[in-house]
């Protein structure tokens, strides 16, 4: 896929939150990008329909690299045990894990991207980090990775 992308004419940018009010959500849901995104999600669902969860599948080299990032983040979670205390909003150790995860993501991504796409880390890292929630809102499920 990277072979088809003309990296030289693309400027990777740090993403900014654009959907911060209902009117912007409506614009997003009517956009071509939204339709492409929805189509991608639907096609993933269709590709696994009827398959068993324990079915053997061929995993590409690129997918194996992505899986290695997730395994690495799980190891960081395993090395960050929950704090032995009661907390109404989850375990404060999540913040420790989040800090470790956030600082390691750029390096992990550079390790899996082709050399000509390493600059994309600038754009990809925030999406991966945000996928694990918000540091200030303690996530009670972080150790379940």
PyMOL commands that place a pseudoatom at each C-alpha (Angstrom):
pseudoatom trace, name=CA, resn=UNK, resi=1, chain=A, elem=C, hetatm=0, pos=[0.000, 0.000, 0.000]
pseudoatom trace, name=CA, resn=UNK, resi=2, chain=A, elem=C, hetatm=0, pos=[2.821, 2.403, 0.820]
pseudoatom trace, name=CA, resn=UNK, resi=3, chain=A, elem=C, hetatm=0, pos=[4.093, 1.974, -2.725]
pseudoatom trace, name=CA, resn=UNK, resi=4, chain=A, elem=C, hetatm=0, pos=[0.923, 3.684, -4.016]
pseudoatom trace, name=CA, resn=UNK, resi=5, chain=A, elem=C, hetatm=0, pos=[1.205, 6.705, -1.721]
pseudoatom trace, name=CA, resn=UNK, resi=6, chain=A, elem=C, hetatm=0, pos=[3.157, 9.660, -3.039]
pseudoatom trace, name=CA, resn=UNK, resi=7, chain=A, elem=C, hetatm=0, pos=[4.709, 10.640, 0.282]
pseudoatom trace, name=CA, resn=UNK, resi=8, chain=A, elem=C, hetatm=0, pos=[6.588, 13.595, -1.175]
pseudoatom trace, name=CA, resn=UNK, resi=9, chain=A, elem=C, hetatm=0, pos=[3.380, 15.473, -1.934]
pseudoatom trace, name=CA, resn=UNK, resi=10, chain=A, elem=C, hetatm=0, pos=[1.712, 14.759, 1.408]
pseudoatom trace, name=CA, resn=UNK, resi=11, chain=A, elem=C, hetatm=0, pos=[2.335, 16.846, 4.510]
pseudoatom trace, name=CA, resn=UNK, resi=12, chain=A, elem=C, hetatm=0, pos=[1.654, 14.863, 7.660]
pseudoatom trace, name=CA, resn=UNK, resi=13, chain=A, elem=C, hetatm=0, pos=[0.040, 17.038, 10.331]
pseudoatom trace, name=CA, resn=UNK, resi=14, chain=A, elem=C, hetatm=0, pos=[-0.673, 16.648, 14.016]
pseudoatom trace, name=CA, resn=UNK, resi=15, chain=A, elem=C, hetatm=0, pos=[-4.439, 15.989, 14.132]
pseudoatom trace, name=CA, resn=UNK, resi=16, chain=A, elem=C, hetatm=0, pos=[-6.727, 18.421, 15.890]
pseudoatom trace, name=CA, resn=UNK, resi=17, chain=A, elem=C, hetatm=0, pos=[-10.173, 17.725, 17.285]
pseudoatom trace, name=CA, resn=UNK, resi=18, chain=A, elem=C, hetatm=0, pos=[-12.695, 19.028, 14.790]
pseudoatom trace, name=CA, resn=UNK, resi=19, chain=A, elem=C, hetatm=0, pos=[-15.924, 17.416, 15.985]
pseudoatom trace, name=CA, resn=UNK, resi=20, chain=A, elem=C, hetatm=0, pos=[-16.655, 19.581, 18.988]
pseudoatom trace, name=CA, resn=UNK, resi=21, chain=A, elem=C, hetatm=0, pos=[-20.297, 20.485, 18.414]
pseudoatom trace, name=CA, resn=UNK, resi=22, chain=A, elem=C, hetatm=0, pos=[-23.425, 18.859, 16.921]
pseudoatom trace, name=CA, resn=UNK, resi=23, chain=A, elem=C, hetatm=0, pos=[-23.342, 20.945, 13.741]
pseudoatom trace, name=CA, resn=UNK, resi=24, chain=A, elem=C, hetatm=0, pos=[-19.810, 19.768, 12.936]
pseudoatom trace, name=CA, resn=UNK, resi=25, chain=A, elem=C, hetatm=0, pos=[-20.853, 16.173, 13.570]
pseudoatom trace, name=CA, resn=UNK, resi=26, chain=A, elem=C, hetatm=0, pos=[-23.589, 16.580, 10.949]
pseudoatom trace, name=CA, resn=UNK, resi=27, chain=A, elem=C, hetatm=0, pos=[-21.068, 17.925, 8.407]
pseudoatom trace, name=CA, resn=UNK, resi=28, chain=A, elem=C, hetatm=0, pos=[-18.735, 14.970, 9.153]
pseudoatom trace, name=CA, resn=UNK, resi=29, chain=A, elem=C, hetatm=0, pos=[-21.526, 12.421, 8.731]
pseudoatom trace, name=CA, resn=UNK, resi=30, chain=A, elem=C, hetatm=0, pos=[-22.354, 13.879, 5.317]
pseudoatom trace, name=CA, resn=UNK, resi=31, chain=A, elem=C, hetatm=0, pos=[-18.752, 13.895, 4.097]
pseudoatom trace, name=CA, resn=UNK, resi=32, chain=A, elem=C, hetatm=0, pos=[-17.079, 11.561, 1.628]
pseudoatom trace, name=CA, resn=UNK, resi=33, chain=A, elem=C, hetatm=0, pos=[-14.444, 10.756, 4.268]
pseudoatom trace, name=CA, resn=UNK, resi=34, chain=A, elem=C, hetatm=0, pos=[-17.160, 9.537, 6.647]
pseudoatom trace, name=CA, resn=UNK, resi=35, chain=A, elem=C, hetatm=0, pos=[-18.611, 7.305, 3.938]
pseudoatom trace, name=CA, resn=UNK, resi=36, chain=A, elem=C, hetatm=0, pos=[-15.156, 5.893, 3.205]
pseudoatom trace, name=CA, resn=UNK, resi=37, chain=A, elem=C, hetatm=0, pos=[-14.570, 5.264, 6.921]
pseudoatom trace, name=CA, resn=UNK, resi=38, chain=A, elem=C, hetatm=0, pos=[-17.964, 3.620, 7.342]
pseudoatom trace, name=CA, resn=UNK, resi=39, chain=A, elem=C, hetatm=0, pos=[-17.355, 1.504, 4.248]
pseudoatom trace, name=CA, resn=UNK, resi=40, chain=A, elem=C, hetatm=0, pos=[-14.025, 0.367, 5.693]
pseudoatom trace, name=CA, resn=UNK, resi=41, chain=A, elem=C, hetatm=0, pos=[-15.687, -0.689, 8.948]
pseudoatom trace, name=CA, resn=UNK, resi=42, chain=A, elem=C, hetatm=0, pos=[-18.487, -2.511, 7.105]
pseudoatom trace, name=CA, resn=UNK, resi=43, chain=A, elem=C, hetatm=0, pos=[-15.993, -4.331, 4.867]
pseudoatom trace, name=CA, resn=UNK, resi=44, chain=A, elem=C, hetatm=0, pos=[-14.026, -5.497, 7.911]
pseudoatom trace, name=CA, resn=UNK, resi=45, chain=A, elem=C, hetatm=0, pos=[-17.237, -6.833, 9.432]
pseudoatom trace, name=CA, resn=UNK, resi=46, chain=A, elem=C, hetatm=0, pos=[-18.171, -8.605, 6.213]
pseudoatom trace, name=CA, resn=UNK, resi=47, chain=A, elem=C, hetatm=0, pos=[-14.700, -10.130, 5.890]
pseudoatom trace, name=CA, resn=UNK, resi=48, chain=A, elem=C, hetatm=0, pos=[-15.015, -11.901, 9.251]
pseudoatom trace, name=CA, resn=UNK, resi=49, chain=A, elem=C, hetatm=0, pos=[-18.670, -12.882, 8.986]
pseudoatom trace, name=CA, resn=UNK, resi=50, chain=A, elem=C, hetatm=0, pos=[-19.103, -16.609, 9.540]
pseudoatom trace, name=CA, resn=UNK, resi=51, chain=A, elem=C, hetatm=0, pos=[-15.562, -17.148, 10.784]
pseudoatom trace, name=CA, resn=UNK, resi=52, chain=A, elem=C, hetatm=0, pos=[-14.734, -18.765, 14.103]
pseudoatom trace, name=CA, resn=UNK, resi=53, chain=A, elem=C, hetatm=0, pos=[-12.727, -16.774, 16.627]
pseudoatom trace, name=CA, resn=UNK, resi=54, chain=A, elem=C, hetatm=0, pos=[-10.164, -19.578, 16.883]
pseudoatom trace, name=CA, resn=UNK, resi=55, chain=A, elem=C, hetatm=0, pos=[-9.882, -20.088, 13.120]
pseudoatom trace, name=CA, resn=UNK, resi=56, chain=A, elem=C, hetatm=0, pos=[-6.339, -20.072, 11.774]
pseudoatom trace, name=CA, resn=UNK, resi=57, chain=A, elem=C, hetatm=0, pos=[-5.711, -17.147, 9.441]
pseudoatom trace, name=CA, resn=UNK, resi=58, chain=A, elem=C, hetatm=0, pos=[-2.768, -15.861, 7.476]
pseudoatom trace, name=CA, resn=UNK, resi=59, chain=A, elem=C, hetatm=0, pos=[-1.340, -12.771, 9.169]
pseudoatom trace, name=CA, resn=UNK, resi=60, chain=A, elem=C, hetatm=0, pos=[0.638, -10.467, 6.901]
pseudoatom trace, name=CA, resn=UNK, resi=61, chain=A, elem=C, hetatm=0, pos=[3.999, -9.072, 7.919]
pseudoatom trace, name=CA, resn=UNK, resi=62, chain=A, elem=C, hetatm=0, pos=[2.504, -5.579, 8.345]
pseudoatom trace, name=CA, resn=UNK, resi=63, chain=A, elem=C, hetatm=0, pos=[-0.311, -6.906, 10.554]
pseudoatom trace, name=CA, resn=UNK, resi=64, chain=A, elem=C, hetatm=0, pos=[2.235, -8.841, 12.617]
pseudoatom trace, name=CA, resn=UNK, resi=65, chain=A, elem=C, hetatm=0, pos=[4.099, -5.583, 13.200]
pseudoatom trace, name=CA, resn=UNK, resi=66, chain=A, elem=C, hetatm=0, pos=[0.910, -3.874, 14.392]
pseudoatom trace, name=CA, resn=UNK, resi=67, chain=A, elem=C, hetatm=0, pos=[0.175, -6.821, 16.673]
pseudoatom trace, name=CA, resn=UNK, resi=68, chain=A, elem=C, hetatm=0, pos=[3.685, -6.462, 18.114]
pseudoatom trace, name=CA, resn=UNK, resi=69, chain=A, elem=C, hetatm=0, pos=[2.861, -2.848, 19.103]
pseudoatom trace, name=CA, resn=UNK, resi=70, chain=A, elem=C, hetatm=0, pos=[-0.264, -4.032, 20.946]
pseudoatom trace, name=CA, resn=UNK, resi=71, chain=A, elem=C, hetatm=0, pos=[1.727, -6.798, 22.670]
pseudoatom trace, name=CA, resn=UNK, resi=72, chain=A, elem=C, hetatm=0, pos=[4.341, -4.259, 23.721]
pseudoatom trace, name=CA, resn=UNK, resi=73, chain=A, elem=C, hetatm=0, pos=[1.656, -2.021, 25.228]
pseudoatom trace, name=CA, resn=UNK, resi=74, chain=A, elem=C, hetatm=0, pos=[0.205, -5.025, 27.061]
pseudoatom trace, name=CA, resn=UNK, resi=75, chain=A, elem=C, hetatm=0, pos=[3.639, -5.769, 28.518]
pseudoatom trace, name=CA, resn=UNK, resi=76, chain=A, elem=C, hetatm=0, pos=[3.794, -2.190, 29.782]
pseudoatom trace, name=CA, resn=UNK, resi=77, chain=A, elem=C, hetatm=0, pos=[0.361, -2.735, 31.381]
pseudoatom trace, name=CA, resn=UNK, resi=78, chain=A, elem=C, hetatm=0, pos=[1.587, -5.983, 32.963]
pseudoatom trace, name=CA, resn=UNK, resi=79, chain=A, elem=C, hetatm=0, pos=[4.544, -4.052, 34.416]
pseudoatom trace, name=CA, resn=UNK, resi=80, chain=A, elem=C, hetatm=0, pos=[2.206, -1.398, 35.837]
pseudoatom trace, name=CA, resn=UNK, resi=81, chain=A, elem=C, hetatm=0, pos=[0.185, -3.221, 38.476]
pseudoatom trace, name=CA, resn=UNK, resi=82, chain=A, elem=C, hetatm=0, pos=[-2.963, -1.631, 39.880]
pseudoatom trace, name=CA, resn=UNK, resi=83, chain=A, elem=C, hetatm=0, pos=[-2.489, 0.495, 42.959]
pseudoatom trace, name=CA, resn=UNK, resi=84, chain=A, elem=C, hetatm=0, pos=[-3.718, -1.353, 46.041]
pseudoatom trace, name=CA, resn=UNK, resi=85, chain=A, elem=C, hetatm=0, pos=[-6.391, 1.153, 47.024]
pseudoatom trace, name=CA, resn=UNK, resi=86, chain=A, elem=C, hetatm=0, pos=[-10.065, 1.850, 46.613]
pseudoatom trace, name=CA, resn=UNK, resi=87, chain=A, elem=C, hetatm=0, pos=[-10.962, 4.536, 44.119]
pseudoatom trace, name=CA, resn=UNK, resi=88, chain=A, elem=C, hetatm=0, pos=[-14.438, 5.488, 43.024]
pseudoatom trace, name=CA, resn=UNK, resi=89, chain=A, elem=C, hetatm=0, pos=[-13.315, 6.239, 39.467]
pseudoatom trace, name=CA, resn=UNK, resi=90, chain=A, elem=C, hetatm=0, pos=[-10.889, 3.433, 38.736]
pseudoatom trace, name=CA, resn=UNK, resi=91, chain=A, elem=C, hetatm=0, pos=[-7.309, 2.694, 39.549]
pseudoatom trace, name=CA, resn=UNK, resi=92, chain=A, elem=C, hetatm=0, pos=[-4.795, 5.583, 39.562]
pseudoatom trace, name=CA, resn=UNK, resi=93, chain=A, elem=C, hetatm=0, pos=[-2.124, 3.244, 38.125]
pseudoatom trace, name=CA, resn=UNK, resi=94, chain=A, elem=C, hetatm=0, pos=[-3.837, 3.870, 34.786]
pseudoatom trace, name=CA, resn=UNK, resi=95, chain=A, elem=C, hetatm=0, pos=[-2.180, 7.300, 34.704]
pseudoatom trace, name=CA, resn=UNK, resi=96, chain=A, elem=C, hetatm=0, pos=[1.253, 5.700, 35.163]
pseudoatom trace, name=CA, resn=UNK, resi=97, chain=A, elem=C, hetatm=0, pos=[0.534, 3.248, 32.366]
pseudoatom trace, name=CA, resn=UNK, resi=98, chain=A, elem=C, hetatm=0, pos=[-0.871, 5.998, 30.157]
pseudoatom trace, name=CA, resn=UNK, resi=99, chain=A, elem=C, hetatm=0, pos=[2.287, 8.094, 30.592]
pseudoatom trace, name=CA, resn=UNK, resi=100, chain=A, elem=C, hetatm=0, pos=[4.478, 5.108, 29.699]
pseudoatom trace, name=CA, resn=UNK, resi=101, chain=A, elem=C, hetatm=0, pos=[2.288, 4.231, 26.728]
pseudoatom trace, name=CA, resn=UNK, resi=102, chain=A, elem=C, hetatm=0, pos=[2.178, 7.812, 25.470]
pseudoatom trace, name=CA, resn=UNK, resi=103, chain=A, elem=C, hetatm=0, pos=[5.949, 8.213, 25.584]
pseudoatom trace, name=CA, resn=UNK, resi=104, chain=A, elem=C, hetatm=0, pos=[6.608, 4.877, 23.852]
pseudoatom trace, name=CA, resn=UNK, resi=105, chain=A, elem=C, hetatm=0, pos=[4.088, 5.185, 20.986]
pseudoatom trace, name=CA, resn=UNK, resi=106, chain=A, elem=C, hetatm=0, pos=[6.233, 7.323, 18.631]
pseudoatom trace, name=CA, resn=UNK, resi=107, chain=A, elem=C, hetatm=0, pos=[9.134, 4.874, 18.894]
pseudoatom trace, name=CA, resn=UNK, resi=108, chain=A, elem=C, hetatm=0, pos=[6.846, 1.865, 18.479]
pseudoatom trace, name=CA, resn=UNK, resi=109, chain=A, elem=C, hetatm=0, pos=[5.266, 3.358, 15.364]
pseudoatom trace, name=CA, resn=UNK, resi=110, chain=A, elem=C, hetatm=0, pos=[8.624, 4.232, 13.809]
pseudoatom trace, name=CA, resn=UNK, resi=111, chain=A, elem=C, hetatm=0, pos=[9.557, 0.592, 14.297]
pseudoatom trace, name=CA, resn=UNK, resi=112, chain=A, elem=C, hetatm=0, pos=[6.662, -0.646, 12.157]
pseudoatom trace, name=CA, resn=UNK, resi=113, chain=A, elem=C, hetatm=0, pos=[6.387, 2.012, 9.446]
pseudoatom trace, name=CA, resn=UNK, resi=114, chain=A, elem=C, hetatm=0, pos=[8.412, 1.788, 6.249]
pseudoatom trace, name=CA, resn=UNK, resi=115, chain=A, elem=C, hetatm=0, pos=[11.290, 4.281, 6.249]
pseudoatom trace, name=CA, resn=UNK, resi=116, chain=A, elem=C, hetatm=0, pos=[9.590, 6.541, 3.692]
pseudoatom trace, name=CA, resn=UNK, resi=117, chain=A, elem=C, hetatm=0, pos=[6.499, 6.787, 5.934]
pseudoatom trace, name=CA, resn=UNK, resi=118, chain=A, elem=C, hetatm=0, pos=[8.160, 7.351, 9.315]
pseudoatom trace, name=CA, resn=UNK, resi=119, chain=A, elem=C, hetatm=0, pos=[7.108, 11.000, 9.173]
pseudoatom trace, name=CA, resn=UNK, resi=120, chain=A, elem=C, hetatm=0, pos=[3.499, 9.770, 9.376]
pseudoatom trace, name=CA, resn=UNK, resi=121, chain=A, elem=C, hetatm=0, pos=[4.141, 9.031, 13.068]
pseudoatom trace, name=CA, resn=UNK, resi=122, chain=A, elem=C, hetatm=0, pos=[3.359, 12.685, 13.687]
pseudoatom trace, name=CA, resn=UNK, resi=123, chain=A, elem=C, hetatm=0, pos=[-0.189, 12.080, 12.458]
pseudoatom trace, name=CA, resn=UNK, resi=124, chain=A, elem=C, hetatm=0, pos=[-0.786, 8.473, 13.543]
pseudoatom trace, name=CA, resn=UNK, resi=125, chain=A, elem=C, hetatm=0, pos=[0.493, 8.612, 17.146]
pseudoatom trace, name=CA, resn=UNK, resi=126, chain=A, elem=C, hetatm=0, pos=[-2.287, 10.858, 18.527]
pseudoatom trace, name=CA, resn=UNK, resi=127, chain=A, elem=C, hetatm=0, pos=[-4.960, 8.516, 17.147]
pseudoatom trace, name=CA, resn=UNK, resi=128, chain=A, elem=C, hetatm=0, pos=[-3.346, 5.473, 18.754]
pseudoatom trace, name=CA, resn=UNK, resi=129, chain=A, elem=C, hetatm=0, pos=[-2.885, 7.288, 22.061]
pseudoatom trace, name=CA, resn=UNK, resi=130, chain=A, elem=C, hetatm=0, pos=[-6.473, 8.584, 22.080]
pseudoatom trace, name=CA, resn=UNK, resi=131, chain=A, elem=C, hetatm=0, pos=[-7.658, 5.046, 21.430]
pseudoatom trace, name=CA, resn=UNK, resi=132, chain=A, elem=C, hetatm=0, pos=[-6.754, 4.233, 25.037]
pseudoatom trace, name=CA, resn=UNK, resi=133, chain=A, elem=C, hetatm=0, pos=[-8.803, 7.007, 26.574]
pseudoatom trace, name=CA, resn=UNK, resi=134, chain=A, elem=C, hetatm=0, pos=[-7.866, 10.120, 28.414]
pseudoatom trace, name=CA, resn=UNK, resi=135, chain=A, elem=C, hetatm=0, pos=[-5.165, 10.347, 31.064]
pseudoatom trace, name=CA, resn=UNK, resi=136, chain=A, elem=C, hetatm=0, pos=[-7.272, 12.588, 33.265]
pseudoatom trace, name=CA, resn=UNK, resi=137, chain=A, elem=C, hetatm=0, pos=[-10.259, 10.222, 33.170]
pseudoatom trace, name=CA, resn=UNK, resi=138, chain=A, elem=C, hetatm=0, pos=[-8.992, 7.071, 34.843]
pseudoatom trace, name=CA, resn=UNK, resi=139, chain=A, elem=C, hetatm=0, pos=[-9.848, 4.023, 32.781]
pseudoatom trace, name=CA, resn=UNK, resi=140, chain=A, elem=C, hetatm=0, pos=[-10.881, 1.096, 34.958]
pseudoatom trace, name=CA, resn=UNK, resi=141, chain=A, elem=C, hetatm=0, pos=[-10.369, -1.469, 32.192]
pseudoatom trace, name=CA, resn=UNK, resi=142, chain=A, elem=C, hetatm=0, pos=[-6.802, -0.697, 31.139]
pseudoatom trace, name=CA, resn=UNK, resi=143, chain=A, elem=C, hetatm=0, pos=[-5.349, -3.954, 32.438]
pseudoatom trace, name=CA, resn=UNK, resi=144, chain=A, elem=C, hetatm=0, pos=[-7.654, -6.016, 30.252]
pseudoatom trace, name=CA, resn=UNK, resi=145, chain=A, elem=C, hetatm=0, pos=[-5.806, -5.104, 27.000]
for i in range(1, 145): cmd.bond("trace and resi %d" % i, "trace and resi %d" % (i + 1))
show_as sticks, trace
zoom trace
